[in-house]
Amino acid sequence: MKYLRLVLRNALRNKLRTGLTVGGTAFLMFVLIFIMTALTEMEAWQGAAETHRRIAVQHSTGLATPLPIDLENFLRSEAVTRHAEHLQKLNWFGGYWQDPKNFFANFGADHLVVRELWDELSIPPDAYARWCAQKNGAIVGKSLATKFGWKLDQKITLHGTIYPCNPELEIVGIFTSSDIRQEEQLFFRWDYLDELMGGKKIVGTYWMKARSAEDIPKLKEIIDGHTKNSSDPTETVTEKEFGEQFMAMMGNIRTLVASLGTVVLIIMILMTANTVAMSARERVTEIAVLRTLGFTGGHVVLFVLAESVLVTTVGMVLPLAASLALFNGMKLSPNPQFFPYFLIEPRTIVIAIAAAVLSGLIAAAIPAELAARRKIVDGLRQVV
């Protein structure tokens, strides 16, 4: 800390050059934070899914193909229920409210097992009882209700995009969750959807909760083995595997993000290295004088490294603070339809800090070593 003033004065010796470097670093760090946050938001469901034992039964050809209603009888048989509980029919409705831009997650679900199966949702008992009694009732997440200004007892109409019907719903309950992203959902009753569809008994997926982690592979074997030679073969997957299907549709997004992050880091290192090298070269004589006053080569290395890390750290703090204010504080999102929330996660903050420090150290490594190794006589003789 006693050398901090010296490091600050060296960093601000050429204010324009330092300012441009900080500005460039800040832009690159914002890009890194943005793409890291996009990845964490896309993976948020998968991360939460690891804490549950829910599994989904879907058609082996994909989610676009419905499952037969008769499969429910087998899934309620003793062969399955000894390994699982809380069977639920769940259909992704995919509707919107008033305007196609008002798109959000909405499902037709077997209402009697919602609380047990999706136990991370906190549904008031009176609201749940009312939902069970009212066929056109709907329960919505608190964040979703706040976004659209919905209130209890309000009537809303969902416009179907997949199903040729428009459910007229009444909000009978508002639920909360420890994960605010889970509050961007609406559930209405599967039997009401089936009624609107003329009793066609369309089932998108069956969901249930395994009694233990050891029961999951057994359920996959039993259910998929039962339907293997039927006209509607199934694929039984964990909730995490179910979410990974959507990631796979977008290609190898993790590799893309890693590649972009690497490119950003390399550019930041080269840009900072150029600034540090120029700064060290301008102070050749000054460094030689410091050496004659008793400062060691280690001191010189420390000064150059500290100056470089200071520049990259300031360039990191500015975009990180702005991102936290915009995304976590003001709850802004670059695309509310696909990212209802765009929250900077702790691991993104750690990566940003590590990237700033690492790039500063790498950028200054060679200039610092050269400055420390230069002989005092050569330094005093050289005119810059």
Buried (B, 14 or more C-beta within 10 A) or exposed (E): EEEEEBBEEBBEBBEEBBEEBBEBBBBBBBBBBBBBBBBBBBBBBBEBBEEBBBBBBBBEEEBEEBBBEEBBEEBEEEBBBEBBBBBBBBBBBBBBBEEEEBBBBBBBBBBBBBBEBBEEBBBEEEBBEBBBEBEBBBBBBBBBBEBBEBEEEBEBEBBBEEBEBEBEBBBBBBBBBEBBBBBBBBBBBBBBBBBBBEEEBBBBBBBBBBBEEEBBEBBBEBBBEBBEEEEBEBBBBBBBBBBBBEBEEEEEBEEEBEEBBEEBBEBBBEBBBBBBBBBBEBBBBBBBBBBEEEBEBEBBBBBBBBBBBBBBBBBBBBBBEEBBEBBBEEBEBEEBEEBBBBBBBEEBBEBBBEBBBBBBBBBBBBBBBBBBEBEEEEBBEEEE
